[in-house]
Amino acid sequence: MKFTLKQKDLTLSSKALAKTLNRHPHLPVLAGIYLKTNKDSLELTTTDLTAGVKVKIPAQIEEEGETVVNGKIFLETVGFFDQEETKFSLKEKELLLNNGADKVLIPLIAQDYPDFSLSKKEGEEINLDFWETIQKKVAFTASSDQTRPALTGVLFTGEGNLLQTVCTDGFRLTVLSQELSDQFFHEKNLILSARAINDVVALLQNFEEEKVSFIYDEAGAQIFFTNNSFTYFTKLINSNYPPFEKIIPLEFITRVKADRLDLIKNLNKATIFARTSNNVVKLEIKDKKIHFLANSLGDGVFESEQELIEQSGESLKIAFNIRYLLDFLSLATNDVINLGFNSHDKPVLITDPGNNKWQYVVMPFKPKG
């Protein structure tokens, strides 16, 4: 096995490979990167068995072959190479890399690598901006709790040309409805990990690609994303998604319209005084105003008021985790934000008037006792 690569191609691909390299695996081979020559290219693969990345780099091949090397050392090594070309040659138990004056020997991992094969089914080509929208407006509410796998993913559920993408961590819920020109997601209920969506967006941006083919392998319960630069696979989350429709309130006893930027400003102020009290802000909606109160032992007290643009219905007192409010408000684009309330312990619906297909539901903070 002997070949030469352009260092710029190797550097670009290393960023992709790092996404699914398992640095502390239960199987030693998963800490490796699989290298395989193929006529005029080098194929590199990493996987943690849940997800994987495969990239191809143009190469000058002198001798073909395949091997698995220590992934962490490989990625750190190619990161400091600064000459135009890197030469590779396989020794008995090591891979030799030459870049300018630098010579590095990386140990091999002597085990079969669990390679993944691309499904031969045809996929649906989907633009980067679709995946960026899902990442930005939906996937941010995913949970990191691996004991509840469904909540770490985004639900894709389609009916006709209407696609709903749904995400919840149990404390807030995002629903984005979109009309698509095709029925690719028709009658499918797929739960795709938020991690996979973040990875695919990063890969597309990294390789400056605008499109990727989305291939659903029903038999393998997995998804492939592929284009000329990379192939990414991810296992679907095999779990029942909670009945999210029941969480979205349809009627309200109190409705308000508020200036979004003023609301962000006041919540950011409150954050300073809520750090040691579960990051909670108490709100009172009364007389066309929102009153803010945040306090915690030793940090002091913050109070302020904001005039509302509109208020209808009853006065109300309610408390929230500030971050849950700021996460949505910072993503919304309209100057005005709509909020619908029912009581101090019921879900609140927040919407951006500039996008009525995007709903955000947040649970109030319930003090103990």
SVG drawing of the C-alpha trace seen along z (x, -y; Angstrom):
<svg xmlns="http://www.w3.org/2000/svg" viewBox="-60 -50 73 59">
<polyline fill="none" stroke="black" stroke-width="0.4" points="0.0,0.0 1.7,-3.2 0.1,-6.5 0.3,-10.3 -2.4,-12.8 -2.8,-16.6 -2.6,-17.8 -5.6,-20.2 -7.8,-17.3 -6.6,-15.3 -7.2,-18.3 -10.7,-18.8 -11.7,-15.2 -10.2,-14.9 -12.9,-17.3 -15.5,-15.0 -14.0,-11.8 -13.8,-13.2 -17.6,-13.4 -18.0,-9.6 -14.7,-8.6 -15.2,-6.9 -12.3,-7.9 -13.4,-5.7 -15.0,-2.6 -16.0,0.7 -14.4,2.3 -10.8,1.2 -11.2,1.2 -13.8,-1.6 -11.0,-3.9 -9.5,-3.5 -9.8,-4.9 -10.2,-2.5 -8.1,-3.3 -8.7,-1.6 -7.2,-2.5 -9.4,-2.3 -7.8,-2.9 -7.2,-6.7 -8.6,-7.5 -8.3,-6.8 -11.4,-5.9 -11.4,-6.7 -14.1,-5.6 -15.0,-6.1 -18.0,-4.7 -19.3,-4.2 -21.9,-1.7 -24.7,-4.2 -23.4,-6.6 -20.5,-6.7 -18.7,-8.8 -17.0,-7.7 -15.0,-10.1 -13.0,-9.7 -9.9,-11.7 -8.1,-11.8 -4.8,-10.0 -1.8,-8.9 -1.8,-5.1 1.5,-3.2 0.5,-0.1 -3.1,0.8 -4.2,2.0 -6.2,1.4 -5.6,1.0 -6.9,-0.4 -4.9,-3.0 -5.2,-4.7 -7.7,-7.4 -6.9,-10.0 -3.2,-10.0 -3.9,-10.1 -6.2,-13.1 -3.9,-15.0 -0.9,-14.2 -2.5,-15.4 -3.6,-18.5 0.0,-19.8 1.3,-18.9 1.9,-22.1 3.4,-20.9 1.5,-20.5 1.7,-16.7 1.7,-13.8 3.1,-10.4 1.8,-7.2 3.4,-3.7 2.4,-0.6 5.1,1.0 4.7,4.3 2.8,2.9 2.7,-0.8 1.7,-3.4 4.5,-5.8 3.4,-9.4 5.9,-11.8 5.1,-15.5 8.1,-17.7 10.7,-17.1 8.1,-15.4 8.0,-11.6 5.4,-9.9 4.8,-6.2 1.2,-5.4 0.4,-2.0 -2.1,0.3 -5.1,1.8 -5.1,5.5 -8.8,6.1 -11.5,6.3 -13.3,2.9 -17.1,2.9 -17.5,1.2 -21.0,0.1 -22.4,0.4 -24.5,-2.2 -28.0,-1.1 -28.6,-0.7 -32.0,-2.3 -32.5,-5.6 -32.7,-8.6 -34.3,-12.0 -32.0,-14.9 -32.6,-17.6 -31.0,-21.0 -28.7,-22.2 -31.2,-24.9 -33.8,-22.3 -31.5,-20.6 -30.2,-24.0 -33.8,-25.0 -34.5,-21.7 -31.3,-22.1 -31.9,-25.8 -35.7,-25.8 -36.4,-22.3 -33.4,-20.2 -32.4,-22.7 -35.0,-21.3 -33.6,-17.8 -32.8,-16.1 -29.3,-14.7 -30.8,-12.1 -29.9,-8.7 -32.3,-6.9 -35.2,-8.4 -34.0,-7.9 -37.0,-9.3 -36.4,-12.6 -32.9,-12.8 -34.3,-12.9 -36.5,-14.7 -39.7,-13.2 -40.4,-13.4 -44.0,-12.7 -45.6,-13.3 -49.1,-13.3 -49.4,-14.1 -47.1,-17.1 -47.2,-18.3 -44.2,-17.4 -44.1,-18.1 -40.8,-18.0 -41.2,-17.7 -38.7,-17.8 -39.1,-17.8 -36.9,-17.3 -39.9,-17.0 -39.8,-20.6 -40.5,-22.3 -41.7,-21.3 -41.0,-22.6 -43.2,-21.8 -42.4,-23.0 -44.8,-22.4 -43.6,-22.6 -45.2,-21.9 -42.9,-19.9 -43.1,-19.5 -42.9,-15.7 -44.3,-13.1 -41.0,-11.5 -41.9,-11.6 -45.5,-10.5 -46.9,-8.2 -43.4,-7.8 -42.7,-8.3 -39.0,-8.5 -37.1,-9.6 -33.7,-10.9 -31.2,-11.8 -30.5,-15.5 -26.8,-14.6 -27.1,-13.2 -28.8,-16.4 -26.1,-18.5 -23.4,-16.3 -24.9,-16.4 -25.3,-20.2 -21.7,-20.5 -20.5,-18.1 -22.4,-19.9 -20.9,-23.2 -17.4,-21.7 -17.3,-20.4 -19.2,-23.4 -22.0,-21.2 -25.5,-22.4 -27.3,-19.1 -27.3,-15.6 -29.3,-12.5 -31.4,-11.2 -31.9,-7.4 -34.2,-5.5 -33.2,-1.9 -36.3,-0.5 -34.9,3.0 -31.8,1.8 -33.7,-0.9 -31.1,-3.4 -30.7,-6.6 -27.9,-7.3 -26.9,-10.8 -24.6,-10.8 -23.1,-13.1 -19.8,-13.4 -17.9,-14.4 -19.1,-12.0 -21.5,-9.3 -23.0,-9.5 -25.1,-6.8 -27.2,-6.9 -29.4,-4.3 -33.0,-5.5 -34.2,-5.8 -36.5,-2.8 -38.9,-4.2 -42.4,-5.5 -42.6,-9.3 -44.8,-10.9 -48.3,-12.1 -47.1,-15.7 -50.5,-16.9 -52.0,-16.7 -49.4,-19.1 -50.2,-22.0 -52.8,-24.3 -55.6,-25.4 -57.5,-27.9 -56.2,-30.5 -57.4,-32.6 -54.7,-35.2 -53.1,-36.3 -50.3,-38.9 -48.2,-40.5 -44.8,-41.8 -41.8,-43.5 -39.4,-40.6 -36.1,-42.5 -37.3,-44.2 -38.3,-40.8 -34.9,-39.4 -33.2,-42.4 -35.2,-42.1 -34.7,-38.3 -31.0,-38.7 -30.9,-41.1 -32.9,-38.7 -30.4,-35.9 -27.7,-37.7 -29.9,-37.3 -31.3,-33.9 -28.1,-31.8 -28.4,-30.1 -32.2,-29.7 -32.7,-27.3 -32.4,-30.2 -36.0,-31.0 -37.8,-34.3 -41.3,-35.1 -43.6,-37.0 -46.8,-38.8 -49.0,-39.9 -51.4,-42.7 -52.7,-46.0 -51.0,-45.6 -47.6,-45.1 -45.2,-42.3 -43.5,-42.5 -40.2,-40.6 -38.8,-39.3 -35.6,-37.3 -33.9,-36.7 -31.6,-34.2 -29.8,-33.9 -26.7,-36.0 -27.1,-37.4 -29.7,-40.1 -33.0,-40.9 -34.0,-42.2 -37.3,-43.8 -38.5,-45.5 -41.6,-46.2 -42.3,-46.1 -45.2,-47.6 -47.2,-45.1 -48.3,-45.8 -51.6,-43.9 -53.2,-42.0 -56.5,-40.2 -58.0,-38.0 -57.1,-37.6 -54.1,-38.7 -51.7,-35.9 -48.6,-35.0 -46.2,-32.4 -42.5,-31.3 -40.1,-30.0 -36.6,-28.7 -35.2,-31.8 -33.1,-29.8 -36.2,-28.1 -37.7,-31.4 -34.4,-32.9 -33.7,-29.9 -36.8,-30.6 -36.9,-34.4 -33.3,-34.6 -34.3,-32.4 -37.5,-34.3 -37.2,-37.1 -40.3,-39.2 -40.2,-42.3 -43.4,-41.1 -43.9,-37.8 -47.2,-36.1 -47.8,-34.3 -50.8,-32.3 -51.4,-31.3 -53.9,-29.3 -52.7,-29.1 -49.5,-29.1 -49.0,-25.4 -50.2,-24.8 -48.1,-24.8 -47.6,-28.1 -47.7,-28.6 -45.2,-31.0 -45.3,-31.9 -43.5,-34.2 -46.1,-36.1 -43.6,-36.0 -43.9,-32.2 -47.2,-30.8 -46.1,-27.2 -43.6,-27.3 -44.9,-26.5 -43.0,-26.5 -44.6,-25.2 -42.8,-25.6 -43.8,-24.3 -43.8,-26.7 -41.5,-26.2 -43.3,-24.6 -41.7,-25.5 -41.4,-22.5 -44.0,-22.4"/>
</svg>
